[in-house]
Amino acid sequence: MKVTNGIHYLKEDKGGQVDAFLPDDGNHITLVDALYGGDWQMILDEVRRHPMPCPILHTRNRRIIGRVDKGFRNSKSGMIRGSIPAAHPLDLAVALLSRRSRLFSHGWGNEALFARLSDTVSYFAPPSRIALHWSTGRQRRGITRRNGTFLSPLELLPEHTRTVHLRAWTRAEHRAACVILAASRDEGFRAREHIFGSLIARGLDLYFLENPFYGSRRTPQGPSHITISDHGLMVLGMVLEARALLEHLHSCYSKLVVAGYSMGGHMAAITAAVTPFALGCAALATGASASTIYTRGLLSWSVDLDALAGASVLRAAARERLHQLFEVADVTRYPLPVRSDAAVIVGCRRDGYVFTSETERLHRHWKGSALRWIPAGHFSALVTSRRALCDCVAEAADKL
């Protein structure tokens, strides 16, 4: 790690950054499904087989990405200059390819829920006690891996999503643990196990939670039918379920950390802010607010504003309403965690989804927190900077 002008920059893993790529079977959407659906092993396999520059990025898409990349640096392009500064090519590729998978194409959802979901008090509500049910564990090299379930404390969730699924990696001698929340569209546990599994060798037991509406918690309609109100229920459920699990583990460990990447990092930050006892927090690739992510960042390209607006002339009004609804999850609206000095905030310098200004704003709000920068994009960091991400989680634990 090097320090320049007081800012900490974390080194990437050997191999350098990874260029944007597509699966060589020609099925472009496969990459997006793999990235959002948690099939990181396919991505890692492709990266290892095709070091930078990756030959399986189709020529046509190279040209498109090149034009978009250039556009963000050209004040005459008509794009908002500086809105997505120096976005990594992989971020641009994912944004382009995921546009065909429209977000919120089924509209706003249950309007009656918005009053509850727009109130920060909902996140402070103490979760009910949980009863954890564990499967028979599998032990290897001193590590016990087992799956568990408990009933979500959020009664508003649809019936199919009420049962929380989690996976634990534990060692009998450990006295510290980390609850790792899932990113948007992350299904199952394999991605996070691959990225954060090495932390078990650094004295941390690991607990991976699955988000409502994804993986084992899908509704019959599937994630493609998620509405804005469903999304609001999902993030509220993430926080309350993480709090309930942390309360359950509080008497078992001397140190507890909550962590996550992207949306998982954002919800980890809110969880730390509303939990009434000391936690470490590793908020990775996230910022103070998600509103800019959905209204100005690369993810906004996938938001179906036509479905939300109902008419093209109302797109601006729909975007503003979306902004206001997501502002309830602005971390600066919440008090500091009990131990904000045990928080490590991580940003990616070439992130096209989370603005660096939002990461810096979160750091300023959390007095005493540490700010770390990774020279990568939002998606490339998961491939090239896993060691640095794990270092930040371990650092949060060490600060307790």
C-alpha positions in Angstrom: 0.0 0.0 0.0 1.4 3.4 -0.9 0.4 6.8 0.6 0.2 9.9 -1.6 -1.0 13.2 -0.2 -2.5 11.4 2.8 -4.6 9.0 0.5 -4.0 5.3 0.8 -3.8 3.4 -2.5 -4.0 -0.4 -2.4 -2.0 -2.5 -4.8 -3.8 -4.9 -7.1 -3.1 -8.6 -7.3 -0.4 -9.7 -9.7 -1.7 -9.8 -13.3 -2.7 -6.2 -13.6 -6.2 -4.9 -14.6 -8.4 -7.0 -16.8 -9.7 -5.6 -20.0 -13.4 -5.9 -20.9 -14.3 -9.3 -22.4 -17.2 -11.4 -23.7 -17.7 -15.1 -23.5 -16.4 -16.7 -26.7 -19.7 -18.6 -27.4 -21.1 -15.3 -28.7 -23.9 -15.2 -26.1 -23.3 -11.6 -25.0 -25.8 -11.7 -22.2 -24.0 -14.6 -20.5 -21.4 -12.2 -19.1 -24.0 -9.9 -17.6 -25.8 -12.9 -16.1 -22.4 -14.1 -14.7 -21.5 -10.8 -13.2 -24.9 -10.0 -11.6 -25.9 -13.6 -11.0 -22.7 -14.5 -9.1 -21.1 -16.8 -11.7 -17.7 -15.4 -11.0 -15.9 -18.6 -11.6 -16.6 -18.3 -15.3 -15.3 -14.8 -15.3 -12.1 -15.8 -13.4 -11.6 -18.7 -15.8 -11.9 -16.4 -18.8 -9.5 -13.9 -17.3 -6.9 -16.6 -16.6 -7.2 -18.0 -20.1 -7.1 -14.6 -21.8 -4.7 -12.1 -20.1 -5.0 -8.4 -21.0 -5.6 -7.5 -23.7 -8.4 -10.0 -23.9 -8.8 -11.4 -27.4 -12.4 -12.4 -27.0 -13.8 -8.9 -26.8 -15.6 -8.6 -30.1 -14.3 -5.9 -32.5 -17.7 -4.3 -32.7 -18.0 -4.0 -29.0 -14.5 -2.7 -28.7 -15.5 0.1 -31.0 -18.6 0.9 -29.0 -16.8 0.9 -25.7 -14.0 3.0 -27.2 -16.6 5.6 -28.4 -18.3 5.7 -25.0 -15.0 5.8 -23.1 -13.9 8.7 -25.3 -17.3 10.4 -24.9 -16.9 10.7 -21.2 -13.6 12.6 -21.7 -15.0 14.9 -24.5 -16.9 18.0 -23.4 -18.6 18.2 -26.8 -20.0 14.7 -26.6 -23.2 15.8 -24.9 -22.6 13.5 -21.9 -22.3 14.9 -18.4 -18.6 15.6 -18.1 -17.1 14.1 -15.0 -20.2 12.0 -14.2 -18.4 8.7 -14.9 -14.8 9.8 -14.8 -12.2 7.3 -16.2 -14.6 4.4 -16.1 -12.9 1.0 -16.5 -13.6 -0.7 -19.9 -15.2 -3.7 -18.1 -17.6 -1.4 -16.3 -18.6 0.2 -19.7 -18.9 -3.3 -21.3 -21.2 -4.5 -18.5 -23.3 -1.3 -18.7 -23.7 -1.7 -22.5 -24.6 -5.3 -22.4 -26.9 -5.2 -19.4 -29.1 -2.5 -21.0 -31.2 -5.3 -22.6 -32.0 -6.6 -19.1 -34.2 -3.7 -18.0 -34.4 -2.7 -14.3 -37.9 -1.9 -12.8 -39.7 -2.7 -16.1 -42.7 -3.7 -14.0 -43.0 -0.3 -12.5 -43.2 1.3 -9.0 -45.0 -1.6 -7.4 -47.1 -1.3 -4.2 -47.6 2.4 -3.7 -49.0 1.8 -0.2 -45.5 0.6 0.9 -43.7 3.8 0.1 -44.7 5.7 3.2 -43.1 2.9 5.3 -40.1 2.5 3.1 -39.4 6.3 2.9 -39.0 6.5 6.7 -35.5 6.0 8.2 -37.2 4.9 11.4 -37.8 1.5 9.8 -34.1 0.8 9.8 -33.8 1.5 13.5 -36.6 -0.8 14.5 -35.1 -3.5 16.8 -35.4 -6.9 15.0 -37.0 -9.8 16.7 -34.9 -12.6 18.0 -34.2 -15.3 15.5 -34.0 -19.1 15.8 -31.3 -20.4 13.6 -31.6 -23.9 12.0 -28.4 -25.4 10.8 -27.7 -28.3 8.4 -25.1 -30.9 9.2 -21.7 -29.3 8.7 -19.0 -30.4 6.4 -15.5 -30.2 7.9 -12.3 -29.9 6.0 -8.9 -28.7 7.2 -10.4 -27.5 10.5 -13.1 -25.4 8.7 -16.7 -26.3 9.2 -19.0 -25.2 6.4 -22.8 -25.4 6.9 -26.0 -23.8 5.7 -28.6 -22.3 7.9 -32.1 -20.7 7.8 -34.1 -18.4 10.0 -37.3 -16.4 9.6 -36.8 -12.8 8.4 -37.8 -10.2 11.0 -39.4 -8.2 8.2 -43.0 -9.3 8.1 -43.7 -7.2 5.0 -41.7 -9.6 2.7 -43.7 -11.9 0.4 -44.1 -15.4 1.7 -41.6 -16.9 -0.7 -38.8 -14.6 0.5 -39.4 -14.8 4.3 -37.0 -17.6 5.0 -33.4 -16.3 5.2 -30.7 -18.5 3.8 -27.1 -18.2 5.0 -23.8 -20.1 4.9 -21.2 -20.2 7.6 -17.5 -20.9 7.6 -16.2 -21.4 11.1 -13.3 -22.6 13.1 -13.7 -23.7 16.8 -10.9 -21.4 18.0 -12.0 -18.2 16.4 -13.3 -15.3 18.5 -14.1 -12.9 15.7 -16.6 -13.1 12.8 -17.7 -11.1 9.8 -21.2 -11.0 8.3 -20.8 -10.4 4.5 -23.8 -9.0 2.7 -24.6 -9.7 -1.0 -24.4 -7.2 -3.9 -27.2 -6.5 -6.2 -28.3 -9.5 -8.3 -25.9 -11.7 -6.4 -27.4 -15.2 -6.0 -26.1 -17.9 -3.9 -22.7 -17.8 -2.0 -20.0 -18.9 -4.4 -18.9 -15.4 -5.5 -18.4 -14.1 -2.0 -16.8 -17.4 -0.8 -14.3 -17.1 -3.6 -13.5 -13.4 -2.9 -13.6 -13.4 0.9 -12.9 -17.0 1.8 -9.3 -16.4 2.6 -10.3 -14.4 5.6 -11.0 -17.6 7.5 -7.2 -18.0 7.7 -6.9 -14.6 9.2 -9.0 -15.4 12.3 -12.4 -14.5 11.1 -15.4 -16.8 10.9 -17.6 -15.9 7.9 -21.4 -15.7 7.6 -22.8 -15.1 4.1 -26.5 -13.9 3.9 -28.6 -14.2 0.7 -30.7 -11.2 -0.3 -34.5 -11.3 -0.5 -35.9 -12.0 -4.0 -32.6 -13.7 -5.1 -31.3 -17.3 -5.1 -33.2 -19.5 -2.7 -35.4 -16.6 -1.9 -36.8 -16.0 -5.4 -40.5 -15.3 -5.9 -42.3 -17.4 -8.6 -42.0 -14.5 -11.0 -38.2 -14.2 -10.6 -35.9 -11.2 -10.1 -36.7 -9.7 -13.5 -40.2 -8.8 -12.0 -38.7 -6.8 -9.1 -40.4 -3.4 -8.7 -39.2 -0.3 -6.9 -41.3 -1.2 -3.8 -39.8 -4.8 -3.9 -36.3 -3.2 -4.0 -37.2 -1.1 -1.0 -38.3 -4.2 0.9 -35.2 -6.0 -0.2 -32.7 -3.4 1.2 -34.8 -3.0 4.4 -34.8 -6.7 4.8 -31.0 -6.9 4.3 -30.4 -4.5 7.1 -32.9 -6.0 9.6 -31.7 -9.5 8.8 -28.1 -8.6 9.2 -28.9 -6.9 12.5 -30.8 -9.9 13.7 -27.9 -12.2 12.9 -25.4 -9.9 14.5 -27.5 -9.8 17.6 -27.6 -13.6 17.6 -23.8 -13.8 17.3 -23.0 -11.0 19.7 -22.6 -13.3 22.7 -20.5 -15.8 20.7 -17.6 -13.5 19.5 -15.5 -10.7 21.0 -15.3 -8.9 17.7 -17.9 -8.6 15.0 -17.6 -7.0 11.5 -20.2 -6.3 8.9 -19.0 -6.0 5.3 -20.2 -6.1 1.7 -19.4 -5.0 -1.8 -21.4 -2.5 -3.9 -25.0 -2.6 -2.6 -23.8 -5.1 0.0 -21.3 -2.5 1.2 -24.0 0.2 1.3 -26.3 -1.9 3.4 -23.4 -2.9 5.6 -22.8 0.8 6.3 -26.4 1.4 7.2 -26.4 -1.8 9.4 -23.3 -0.5 11.3 -25.0 2.9 11.7 -28.2 1.5 13.3 -26.7 -1.3 15.4 -26.5 -0.2 19.1 -23.2 -2.0 19.8 -19.7 -1.8 18.5 -19.0 -3.3 15.1 -16.3 -3.1 12.6 -17.4 -2.2 9.1 -15.9 -2.7 5.7 -17.9 -0.7 3.1 -16.4 -1.8 -0.2 -17.0 -0.1 -3.5 -19.8 2.1 -2.2 -20.7 5.6 -1.2 -23.0 7.7 0.9 -26.0 7.4 -1.4 -27.3 5.0 -4.0 -29.5 7.6 -5.7 -26.8 8.8 -8.1 -26.0 5.1 -9.0 -29.5 4.6 -10.3 -30.1 8.1 -11.8 -26.6 9.2 -13.2 -24.1 6.3 -13.1 -23.7 3.5 -15.5 -26.4 1.5 -13.8 -28.9 4.2 -14.8 -28.5 3.0 -18.4 -30.4 -0.2 -17.4 -33.3 1.5 -15.5 -36.5 1.4 -17.5 -37.6 5.0 -17.2 -40.2 4.6 -19.8 -42.0 2.0 -17.7 -41.7 4.1 -14.6 -42.8 7.3 -16.3 -45.6 5.9 -18.4 -44.8 8.6 -21.1 -41.6 9.9 -22.5 -42.4 13.5 -21.4 -42.5 12.3 -17.8 -39.1 10.7 -17.7 -37.5 13.6 -15.8 -40.2 13.4 -13.2 -39.8 9.7 -12.9 -36.0 10.1 -12.5 -36.5 12.7 -9.8 -38.9 10.5 -7.9 -36.5 7.6 -8.1 -33.8 9.9 -6.7 -35.9 10.9 -3.8 -37.0 7.4 -2.9 -33.4 6.1 -2.9 -32.3 9.1 -0.7 -33.8 7.4 2.3 -30.8 5.1 2.2 -28.3 8.0 2.2 -25.9 7.0 5.0 -25.4 10.6 6.1 -29.0 10.7 7.3 -28.1 8.2 10.0 -25.9 8.6 13.1 -22.3 7.5 13.1 -21.7 3.9 14.1 -20.7 3.2 17.7 -17.2 2.7 16.5 -16.8 4.8 13.3 -13.0 4.5 13.9 -13.3 0.8 13.1 -14.8 1.5 9.7 -12.8 1.1 6.5 -14.3 2.6 3.4 -13.1 1.5 0.0 -13.5 3.2 -3.4 -12.4 2.2 -6.9 -10.7 4.9 -8.8 -12.1 3.7 -12.2 -15.6 3.0 -10.9 -18.3 3.9 -13.4 -21.1 2.9 -11.1 -20.2 4.5 -7.7 -18.9 8.1 -8.0 -15.7 8.8 -6.1 -17.4 11.9 -4.6 -20.0 9.7 -2.9 -17.3 7.5 -1.4 -15.5 10.6 -0.1 -18.7 12.0 1.3 -19.3 8.8 3.3 -15.7 9.0 4.7 -16.2 12.7 5.7 -19.5 11.8 7.5 -17.9 8.9 9.4 -15.4 10.7 11.6 -12.3 8.7 12.2 -13.0 6.2 9.4 -10.2 5.0 7.1 -10.5 5.7 3.3 -8.7 3.3 0.9 -8.6 3.5 -2.9 -8.1 0.6 -5.3 -6.9 1.5 -8.9 -9.6 -0.6 -10.6 -13.2 -0.5 -11.9 -16.3 -1.6 -10.1 -16.2 -5.1 -11.7 -12.5 -5.5 -12.4 -11.7 -5.0 -8.7 -13.5 -8.3 -7.9 -11.1 -10.1 -10.3 -7.8 -8.3 -9.7 -8.0 -6.9 -6.2 -9.5 -9.6 -4.0 -6.4 -9.6 -1.7 -6.8 -5.8 -1.2 -10.5 -6.2 -0.4 -9.8 -8.9 2.2 -7.1 -6.7 3.7 -9.7 -4.0 4.3 -12.1 -6.4 6.0 -9.3 -7.6 8.2 -8.2 -4.1 9.0 -11.8 -3.2 10.2 -11.6 -6.2 12.6 -8.1 -5.2 13.8 -9.4 -1.7 14.7 -11.9 -3.1 17.3 
